[in-house]
Amino acid sequence: MFSTGQLIFVIFFVIAFIAFMIYSYRKDARLHTKQYKGAKWVLVGFIGFIALLFLIKFTLKG
């Protein structure tokens, strides 16, 4: 399906991409904690809202 060269390229690309993402995250981690203090509550609210929609859907269906 894929040649050996393509598989080697994919492996190196994935490793390099993950390494770059880790480097970028660590570099910006201090800034993120300062700028996005209340972001976890927005995520909790969003997940709660989606859960509420599913609850309503399955409650009214039966």
GUKOL-167665 format. One record per residue: chain; z negated, y, x of N, C-alpha, C in turn. Coordinates in nm, 3 decimals, padded with zeros to 5 digits. Layout:
<rs>
<r chaine="A" n_z="Z" n_y="Y" n_x="X" ca_z="Z" ca_y="Y" ca_x="X" c_z="Z" c_y="Y" c_x="X"/>
...
</rs>
This chain:
<rs>
<r chaine="A" n_z="00.000" n_y="-00.118" n_x="00.083" ca_z="00.000" ca_y="00.000" ca_x="00.000" c_z="00.000" c_y="00.125" c_x="00.088"/>
<r chaine="A" n_z="-00.098" n_y="00.138" n_x="00.178" ca_z="-00.101" ca_y="00.249" ca_x="00.271" c_z="-00.082" c_y="00.195" c_x="00.412"/>
<r chaine="A" n_z="-00.020" n_y="00.275" n_x="00.494" ca_z="-00.003" ca_y="00.232" ca_x="00.633" c_z="-00.133" c_y="00.254" c_x="00.710"/>
<r chaine="A" n_z="-00.141" n_y="00.194" n_x="00.827" ca_z="-00.261" ca_y="00.207" ca_x="00.910" c_z="-00.285" c_y="00.352" c_x="00.949"/>
<r chaine="A" n_z="-00.179" n_y="00.423" n_x="00.980" ca_z="-00.191" ca_y="00.564" ca_x="01.016" c_z="-00.246" c_y="00.649" c_x="00.902"/>
<r chaine="A" n_z="-00.200" n_y="00.619" n_x="00.781" ca_z="-00.250" ca_y="00.694" ca_x="00.665" c_z="-00.399" c_y="00.667" c_x="00.642"/>
<r chaine="A" n_z="-00.440" n_y="00.543" n_x="00.656" ca_z="-00.581" ca_y="00.508" ca_x="00.637" c_z="-00.669" c_y="00.575" c_x="00.743"/>
<r chaine="A" n_z="-00.623" n_y="00.578" n_x="00.867" ca_z="-00.697" ca_y="00.644" ca_x="00.974" c_z="-00.708" c_y="00.793" c_x="00.946"/>
<r chaine="A" n_z="-00.599" n_y="00.854" n_x="00.900" ca_z="-00.601" ca_y="00.996" ca_x="00.865" c_z="-00.701" c_y="01.024" c_x="00.754"/>
<r chaine="A" n_z="-00.702" n_y="00.941" n_x="00.652" ca_z="-00.795" ca_y="00.961" ca_x="00.540" c_z="-00.939" c_y="00.950" c_x="00.587"/>
<r chaine="A" n_z="-00.967" n_y="00.852" n_x="00.670" ca_z="-01.104" ca_y="00.834" ca_x="00.720" c_z="-01.148" c_y="00.957" c_x="00.800"/>
<r chaine="A" n_z="-01.064" n_y="01.003" n_x="00.891" ca_z="-01.099" ca_y="01.121" ca_x="00.971" c_z="-01.110" c_y="01.247" c_x="00.885"/>
<r chaine="A" n_z="-01.022" n_y="01.259" n_x="00.787" ca_z="-01.025" ca_y="01.375" ca_x="00.698" c_z="-01.154" c_y="01.378" c_x="00.619"/>
<r chaine="A" n_z="-01.194" n_y="01.264" n_x="00.562" ca_z="-01.316" ca_y="01.258" ca_x="00.483" c_z="-01.438" c_y="01.289" c_x="00.570"/>
<r chaine="A" n_z="-01.444" n_y="01.233" n_x="00.688" ca_z="-01.556" ca_y="01.259" ca_x="00.779" c_z="-01.562" c_y="01.407" c_x="00.816"/>
<r chaine="A" n_z="-01.447" n_y="01.466" n_x="00.850" ca_z="-01.443" ca_y="01.607" ca_x="00.887" c_z="-01.480" c_y="01.696" c_x="00.768"/>
<r chaine="A" n_z="-01.433" n_y="01.662" n_x="00.650" ca_z="-01.461" ca_y="01.741" ca_x="00.531" c_z="-01.611" c_y="01.738" c_x="00.499"/>
<r chaine="A" n_z="-01.672" n_y="01.620" n_x="00.503" ca_z="-01.814" ca_y="01.608" ca_x="00.474" c_z="-01.896" c_y="01.682" c_x="00.581"/>
<r chaine="A" n_z="-01.857" n_y="01.670" n_x="00.707" ca_z="-01.928" ca_y="01.741" ca_x="00.814" c_z="-01.919" c_y="01.892" c_x="00.794"/>
<r chaine="A" n_z="-01.803" n_y="01.942" n_x="00.756" ca_z="-01.787" ca_y="02.085" ca_x="00.732" c_z="-01.870" c_y="02.131" c_x="00.613"/>
<r chaine="A" n_z="-01.876" n_y="02.052" n_x="00.507" ca_z="-01.956" ca_y="02.088" ca_x="00.391" c_z="-02.105" c_y="02.092" c_x="00.425"/>
<r chaine="A" n_z="-02.152" n_y="01.995" n_x="00.503" ca_z="-02.293" ca_y="01.994" ca_x="00.545" c_z="-02.323" c_y="02.116" c_x="00.631"/>
<r chaine="A" n_z="-02.234" n_y="02.147" n_x="00.724" ca_z="-02.252" ca_y="02.264" ca_x="00.811" c_z="-02.257" c_y="02.392" c_x="00.728"/>
<r chaine="A" n_z="-02.166" n_y="02.407" n_x="00.634" ca_z="-02.161" ca_y="02.528" ca_x="00.551" c_z="-02.286" c_y="02.540" c_x="00.465"/>
<r chaine="A" n_z="-02.331" n_y="02.428" n_x="00.408" ca_z="-02.449" ca_y="02.432" ca_x="00.323" c_z="-02.573" c_y="02.471" c_x="00.403"/>
<r chaine="A" n_z="-02.589" n_y="02.412" n_x="00.520" ca_z="-02.706" ca_y="02.444" ca_x="00.603" c_z="-02.703" c_y="02.590" c_x="00.649"/>
<r chaine="A" n_z="-02.585" n_y="02.641" n_x="00.675" ca_z="-02.574" ca_y="02.779" ca_x="00.719" c_z="-02.614" c_y="02.876" c_x="00.607"/>
<r chaine="A" n_z="-02.582" n_y="02.842" n_x="00.483" ca_z="-02.608" ca_y="02.931" ca_x="00.370" c_z="-02.733" c_y="02.894" c_x="00.291"/>
<r chaine="A" n_z="-02.810" n_y="02.796" n_x="00.332" ca_z="-02.924" ca_y="02.748" ca_x="00.253" c_z="-03.028" c_y="02.857" c_x="00.231"/>
<r chaine="A" n_z="-03.059" n_y="02.935" n_x="00.334" ca_z="-03.158" ca_y="03.042" ca_x="00.319" c_z="-03.111" c_y="03.147" c_x="00.218"/>
<r chaine="A" n_z="-02.985" n_y="03.183" n_x="00.227" ca_z="-02.930" ca_y="03.282" ca_x="00.135" c_z="-02.931" c_y="03.230" c_x="-00.008"/>
<r chaine="A" n_z="-02.900" n_y="03.103" n_x="-00.027" ca_z="-02.897" ca_y="03.046" ca_x="-00.162" c_z="-03.035" c_y="03.047" c_x="-00.226"/>
<r chaine="A" n_z="-03.139" n_y="03.015" n_x="-00.149" ca_z="-03.273" ca_y="03.015" ca_x="-00.208" c_z="-03.315" c_y="03.156" c_x="-00.251"/>
<r chaine="A" n_z="-03.266" n_y="03.256" n_x="-00.180" ca_z="-03.301" ca_y="03.394" ca_x="-00.215" c_z="-03.218" c_y="03.443" c_x="-00.335"/>
<r chaine="A" n_z="-03.092" n_y="03.411" n_x="-00.339" ca_z="-03.004" ca_y="03.465" ca_x="-00.442" c_z="-03.011" c_y="03.389" c_x="-00.575"/>
<r chaine="A" n_z="-03.037" n_y="03.260" n_x="-00.570" ca_z="-03.027" ca_y="03.177" ca_x="-00.690" c_z="-03.163" c_y="03.117" c_x="-00.728"/>
<r chaine="A" n_z="-03.266" n_y="03.201" n_x="-00.734" ca_z="-03.401" ca_y="03.153" ca_x="-00.762" c_z="-03.412" c_y="03.085" c_x="-00.898"/>
<r chaine="A" n_z="-03.358" n_y="03.143" n_x="-01.003" ca_z="-03.375" ca_y="03.089" ca_x="-01.138" c_z="-03.262" c_y="03.001" c_x="-01.184"/>
<r chaine="A" n_z="-03.175" n_y="02.960" n_x="-01.094" ca_z="-03.057" ca_y="02.883" ca_x="-01.133" c_z="-03.093" c_y="02.746" c_x="-01.190"/>
<r chaine="A" n_z="-03.202" n_y="02.688" n_x="-01.143" ca_z="-03.238" ca_y="02.555" ca_x="-01.194" c_z="-03.273" c_y="02.561" c_x="-01.342"/>
<r chaine="A" n_z="-03.330" n_y="02.673" n_x="-01.388" ca_z="-03.363" ca_y="02.684" ca_x="-01.531" c_z="-03.238" c_y="02.699" c_x="-01.616"/>
<r chaine="A" n_z="-03.137" n_y="02.762" n_x="-01.563" ca_z="-03.008" ca_y="02.770" ca_x="-01.634" c_z="-02.950" c_y="02.630" c_x="-01.648"/>
<r chaine="A" n_z="-02.957" n_y="02.551" n_x="-01.542" ca_z="-02.907" ca_y="02.413" ca_x="-01.547" c_z="-02.987" c_y="02.331" c_x="-01.647"/>
<r chaine="A" n_z="-03.120" n_y="02.344" n_x="-01.646" ca_z="-03.204" ca_y="02.271" ca_x="-01.741" c_z="-03.169" c_y="02.311" c_x="-01.884"/>
<r chaine="A" n_z="-03.149" n_y="02.439" n_x="-01.908" ca_z="-03.111" ca_y="02.485" ca_x="-02.042" c_z="-02.976" c_y="02.433" c_x="-02.085"/>
<r chaine="A" n_z="-02.881" n_y="02.431" n_x="-01.994" ca_z="-02.748" ca_y="02.381" ca_x="-02.026" c_z="-02.752" c_y="02.233" c_x="-02.060"/>
<r chaine="A" n_z="-02.823" n_y="02.154" n_x="-01.980" ca_z="-02.834" ca_y="02.010" ca_x="-02.006" c_z="-02.907" c_y="01.987" c_x="-02.137"/>
<r chaine="A" n_z="-03.011" n_y="02.065" n_x="-02.164" ca_z="-03.083" ca_y="02.054" ca_x="-02.291" c_z="-02.993" c_y="02.086" c_x="-02.410"/>
<r chaine="A" n_z="-02.909" n_y="02.186" n_x="-02.396" ca_z="-02.817" ca_y="02.223" ca_x="-02.504" c_z="-02.716" c_y="02.111" c_x="-02.531"/>
<r chaine="A" n_z="-02.662" n_y="02.054" n_x="-02.425" ca_z="-02.568" ca_y="01.942" ca_x="-02.442" c_z="-02.638" c_y="01.823" c_x="-02.507"/>
<r chaine="A" n_z="-02.761" n_y="01.794" n_x="-02.464" ca_z="-02.838" ca_y="01.684" ca_x="-02.524" c_z="-02.864" c_y="01.711" c_x="-02.672"/>
<r chaine="A" n_z="-02.893" n_y="01.835" n_x="-02.706" ca_z="-02.914" ca_y="01.872" ca_x="-02.846" c_z="-02.787" c_y="01.851" c_x="-02.928"/>
<r chaine="A" n_z="-02.673" n_y="01.887" n_x="-02.872" ca_z="-02.547" ca_y="01.865" ca_x="-02.944" c_z="-02.522" c_y="01.716" c_x="-02.969"/>
<r chaine="A" n_z="-02.548" n_y="01.632" n_x="-02.868" ca_z="-02.531" ca_y="01.488" ca_x="-02.887" c_z="-02.630" c_y="01.434" c_x="-02.990"/>
<r chaine="A" n_z="-02.753" n_y="01.484" n_x="-02.988" ca_z="-02.854" ca_y="01.441" ca_x="-03.084" c_z="-02.811" c_y="01.475" c_x="-03.225"/>
<r chaine="A" n_z="-02.762" n_y="01.596" n_x="-03.246" ca_z="-02.715" ca_y="01.637" ca_x="-03.377" c_z="-02.596" c_y="01.552" c_x="-03.420"/>
<r chaine="A" n_z="-02.505" n_y="01.527" n_x="-03.329" ca_z="-02.385" ca_y="01.449" ca_x="-03.360" c_z="-02.423" c_y="01.309" c_x="-03.408"/>
<r chaine="A" n_z="-02.511" n_y="01.242" n_x="-03.333" ca_z="-02.546" ca_y="01.104" ca_x="-03.368" c_z="-02.641" c_y="01.099" c_x="-03.488"/>
<r chaine="A" n_z="-02.719" n_y="01.202" n_x="-03.511" ca_z="-02.810" ca_y="01.205" ca_x="-03.626" c_z="-02.731" c_y="01.225" c_x="-03.756"/>
<r chaine="A" n_z="-02.635" n_y="01.314" n_x="-03.757" ca_z="-02.558" ca_y="01.341" ca_x="-03.877" c_z="-02.453" c_y="01.235" c_x="-03.905"/>
<r chaine="A" n_z="-02.417" n_y="01.157" n_x="-03.803" ca_z="-02.315" ca_y="01.053" ca_x="-03.821" c_z="-02.370" c_y="00.937" c_x="-03.905"/>
<r chaine="A" n_z="-02.495" n_y="00.897" n_x="-03.880" ca_z="-02.551" ca_y="00.779" ca_x="-03.945" c_z="-02.614" c_y="00.812" c_x="-04.072"/>
</rs>
